Amino acid sequence: MSELPTVGVEEEFLLVDPRTGEPAPHNAAVAAEAERRGITLQLELSGCQVETTSSVAATSAELGEETHPAAAPPRSKRPRPPGSNFWP
């Protein structure tokens, strides 16, 4: 174990119904679809939440390389597949 502090990121996502804005208990289905697309999500105790986690990093620059890869365009610039609520 390192004697120096380390850092990591957890992002929590609340799943909501796009029509009503109410929490949607579909975390298992969302995680399965994400896995099919090569994305690992962890299930939360609430069926309305999933999370992603980064690796443990020694520096903020190292963490930034993982969480903001230069090759990936921002979601706002990526087209959403027709009829899908997910970005690729």
Order of alpha helices (4+ residues) and beta strands (2+ residues): beta-alpha-beta-beta-alpha
